[in-house]
Amino acid sequence: MRDAEAYDAILSRHERRLGAIPYVHLAREGDEGAPRLLVTMATHKNGERYAALETAERSWKGDLLALRDPANSFYLGEDAGAGYDAVVEGVLAGYAPEKVVFFGSSMAGYAALRWALRWNANALVSNPQVNLDAAAALGWPELRANILRIPRRVNLDEGVYGARSCSIAWLHGRHPMDVDALRRFMEVWLASPGMTLNLQHHPESAHRYLVNDGRHFFALLEGVLAERAMREGTQRLE
């Protein structure tokens, strides 16, 4: 089956809607053990298309939740994220937080971090934004315009999260916006005992997607989950 046909077939079977928010939830019936959930978000200017849907459906050993944000609102919409939060919360009710990984790049990376922190889950992010006001100041004109259109911006470094068990893998380059985001998130990490933050540095000065291919992507995901499982297993032994 061609990718376009596979994509349409997934939507026809698994796309749902909560209020105004469409989403795809693919649950693997009959899998052994506690279910794992990968949450993917489409990034800036991805339009109506869900991200990595065919690849994840074909190769991910677990369940899948896919979201999109054609308005480029950083998954905040007009209500500071309440609509998207309701979708994510409803799906996550069936999963243990340690088995959930949020994945996203740039705008979607921001959403991945926000939700991982909120629900004490895990995240794999590539050059995410952290403070939207700072990103608007350091970003290019189109990104700045989209951020400034968000009526109620939420800056992650202004939240208080307390102890967290999140396992986070972060791929970053050297664009000023990405360096600033990492610096700001380091403050969040320092104030959140129990959270692990594994950094993968890339020398690129441009803001770009830093996952090389499918093999790299799934290796990173498995690493995030394995790190969390190992840490929590060690804590139980203690």
C-alpha positions as CSV (number, residue, x, y, z in Angstrom):
1,M,0.0,0.0,0.0
2,R,1.3,3.4,-0.9
3,D,1.9,6.0,1.9
4,A,-1.0,8.2,0.8
5,E,-3.4,5.2,0.8
6,A,-2.0,4.0,4.2
7,Y,-2.5,7.5,5.6
8,D,-6.1,7.7,4.4
9,A,-6.8,4.2,5.7
10,I,-5.6,5.0,9.2
11,L,-7.8,8.1,9.3
12,S,-10.9,6.2,8.2
13,R,-10.4,3.7,11.0
14,H,-9.0,5.7,13.8
15,E,-9.7,9.5,13.5
16,R,-12.0,10.8,16.2
17,R,-13.1,14.2,17.4
18,L,-13.6,15.8,20.8
19,G,-15.4,19.1,20.4
20,A,-13.5,21.0,17.7
21,I,-10.3,18.9,18.0
22,P,-9.7,16.0,15.6
23,Y,-7.2,13.4,16.6
24,V,-6.1,9.8,15.8
25,H,-6.0,7.2,18.6
26,L,-4.7,3.8,17.5
27,A,-4.9,1.1,20.2
28,R,-3.1,-2.2,19.5
29,E,-5.6,-4.8,20.8
30,G,-4.0,-7.9,22.2
31,D,-0.5,-6.6,22.9
32,E,1.1,-8.2,25.9
33,G,2.0,-6.2,29.0
34,A,1.1,-2.7,30.0
35,P,0.4,-0.6,26.9
36,R,2.9,2.0,25.7
37,L,1.7,5.2,24.1
38,L,3.5,7.4,21.6
39,V,2.0,10.9,21.2
40,T,3.0,12.7,18.0
41,M,2.2,16.3,17.2
42,A,2.4,18.0,13.8
43,T,4.8,21.0,13.8
44,H,4.7,24.6,12.5
45,K,3.2,24.9,9.0
46,N,2.3,21.2,8.8
47,G,-1.2,22.2,7.9
48,E,-4.0,19.6,8.2
49,R,-1.7,16.6,8.1
50,Y,-0.8,14.5,11.1
51,A,2.9,13.9,11.6
52,A,4.7,10.5,11.2
53,L,1.3,8.7,11.1
54,E,2.2,5.9,8.6
55,T,5.7,5.4,10.0
56,A,4.4,5.1,13.6
57,E,1.5,2.8,12.6
58,R,3.9,0.5,10.7
59,S,6.9,0.4,13.1
60,W,6.0,1.6,16.6
61,K,5.4,-1.3,19.1
62,G,2.7,0.3,21.1
63,D,-0.4,2.6,20.9
64,L,-0.5,5.9,19.1
65,L,-2.1,9.3,19.6
66,A,-1.6,11.9,16.8
67,L,-2.6,15.6,17.0
68,R,-2.4,18.5,14.5
69,D,-2.7,22.2,14.9
70,P,-3.3,23.9,11.5
71,A,-3.7,27.3,13.2
72,N,0.0,27.1,14.3
73,S,-1.1,28.1,17.8
74,F,1.5,25.8,19.6
75,Y,-1.5,23.6,20.6
76,L,-2.9,26.4,22.8
77,G,-5.7,27.6,20.5
78,E,-7.9,30.3,21.8
79,D,-8.2,28.8,25.3
80,A,-4.6,28.4,26.5
81,G,-4.7,24.8,25.5
82,A,-7.8,23.6,27.3
83,G,-9.3,21.9,24.2
84,Y,-6.2,20.0,23.3
85,D,-5.6,19.2,27.0
86,A,-9.0,17.5,27.2
87,V,-8.2,15.2,24.3
88,V,-4.8,14.3,25.7
89,E,-6.2,13.8,29.2
90,G,-9.0,11.6,28.0
91,V,-6.6,9.3,26.1
92,L,-3.9,9.2,28.8
93,A,-6.5,7.9,31.3
94,G,-5.8,4.4,30.0
95,Y,-2.0,4.6,30.3
96,A,0.6,4.7,33.1
97,P,2.6,8.0,32.8
98,E,5.9,6.1,32.7
99,K,4.7,4.3,29.5
100,V,3.9,7.5,27.6
101,V,6.3,9.5,25.3
102,F,5.4,12.8,23.8
103,F,7.3,13.5,20.6
104,G,7.6,16.8,18.7
105,S,9.9,19.3,17.0
106,S,9.9,23.0,17.3
107,M,6.2,24.1,17.9
108,A,5.3,20.4,18.5
109,G,8.3,20.1,20.8
110,Y,6.9,22.9,23.0
111,A,3.6,21.0,23.2
112,A,5.5,17.7,24.0
113,L,7.3,19.3,26.9
114,R,4.2,21.1,28.3
115,W,2.2,17.8,28.4
116,A,5.1,15.7,29.6
117,L,5.6,18.1,32.6
118,R,1.8,18.3,33.2
119,W,1.3,14.5,33.4
120,N,4.7,13.4,34.6
121,A,5.2,11.5,31.4
122,N,8.2,11.5,29.0
123,A,9.3,13.4,25.9
124,L,11.5,13.3,22.9
125,V,12.0,16.8,21.4
126,S,14.0,18.4,18.7
127,N,14.7,22.1,19.0
128,P,11.6,22.9,21.0
129,Q,10.4,26.3,22.1
130,V,10.1,26.9,25.9
131,N,9.4,30.6,26.4
132,L,7.1,31.8,23.6
133,D,7.8,35.5,24.2
134,A,11.6,34.9,23.9
135,A,11.0,32.7,20.8
136,A,9.1,35.4,19.1
137,A,11.9,37.9,19.8
138,L,14.6,35.5,18.5
139,G,12.7,33.8,15.7
140,W,12.0,34.6,12.1
141,P,9.1,36.9,11.0
142,E,6.5,34.2,10.2
143,L,7.2,32.3,13.5
144,R,7.0,35.6,15.4
145,A,3.7,36.6,13.8
146,N,2.1,33.2,14.6
147,I,3.3,33.3,18.2
148,L,2.0,36.9,18.7
149,R,-1.4,35.9,17.4
150,I,-1.8,33.4,20.3
151,P,-4.2,35.2,22.7
152,R,-3.0,33.4,25.9
153,R,0.6,32.3,25.7
154,V,2.0,29.9,28.2
155,N,5.7,30.1,28.9
156,L,7.0,26.8,30.3
157,D,9.8,28.3,32.3
158,E,7.3,30.3,34.3
159,G,5.6,27.2,35.7
160,V,6.3,25.5,39.0
161,Y,6.3,21.7,38.6
162,G,8.0,20.3,41.7
163,A,9.4,16.8,41.7
164,R,9.0,14.9,38.4
165,S,10.0,11.5,37.1
166,C,10.0,12.6,33.4
167,S,12.6,11.1,31.1
168,I,13.4,13.7,28.4
169,A,15.7,13.4,25.4
170,W,16.5,16.7,23.8
171,L,18.2,17.3,20.4
172,H,19.4,20.8,20.0
173,G,21.5,23.0,17.6
174,R,23.1,26.4,17.9
175,H,20.4,28.8,16.6
176,P,20.1,31.6,19.2
177,M,16.4,30.7,19.8
178,D,17.3,27.0,20.5
179,V,20.2,27.9,22.7
180,D,18.0,30.2,24.7
181,A,15.3,27.6,25.0
182,L,17.7,25.0,26.3
183,R,19.1,27.5,28.8
184,R,15.7,28.3,30.1
185,F,14.7,24.6,30.4
186,M,17.8,23.8,32.3
187,E,16.3,26.1,35.1
188,V,13.1,24.0,35.0
189,W,15.2,20.8,35.2
190,L,17.2,22.1,38.2
191,A,14.0,23.0,40.0
192,S,12.4,19.6,39.3
193,P,14.1,16.8,41.3
194,G,13.8,13.4,39.8
195,M,13.6,14.5,36.1
196,T,16.3,13.3,33.7
197,L,17.4,15.4,30.8
198,N,19.6,13.7,28.1
199,L,21.0,16.1,25.6
200,Q,22.2,15.4,22.0
201,H,24.1,18.3,20.6
202,H,24.2,19.1,16.8
203,P,26.5,21.8,15.4
204,E,24.0,23.3,13.0
205,S,23.4,27.0,13.4
206,A,20.0,26.8,11.7
207,H,16.8,25.9,13.5
208,R,15.9,22.5,12.0
209,Y,14.6,19.0,12.6
210,L,17.4,16.9,14.0
211,V,16.0,13.3,13.9
212,N,18.0,11.6,11.1
213,D,15.6,8.8,10.0
214,G,13.2,6.2,11.3
215,R,15.8,4.0,12.9
216,H,17.2,7.0,14.8
217,F,13.7,8.0,15.8
218,F,12.7,4.7,17.3
219,A,16.1,4.2,19.0
220,L,15.6,7.5,20.7
221,L,12.1,6.6,21.8
222,E,13.2,3.2,23.2
223,G,16.1,5.0,25.0
224,V,13.7,7.4,26.7
225,L,11.5,4.6,28.0
226,A,14.4,2.3,29.0
227,E,16.0,5.1,31.0
228,R,12.7,5.8,32.9
229,A,12.1,2.0,33.5
230,M,15.7,1.5,34.8
231,R,15.5,4.5,37.1
232,E,12.1,3.5,38.6
233,G,13.3,-0.1,38.9
234,T,16.3,1.1,40.9
235,Q,14.1,3.2,43.1
236,R,11.9,0.3,43.9
237,L,14.9,-1.8,44.9
238,E,16.0,0.9,47.3
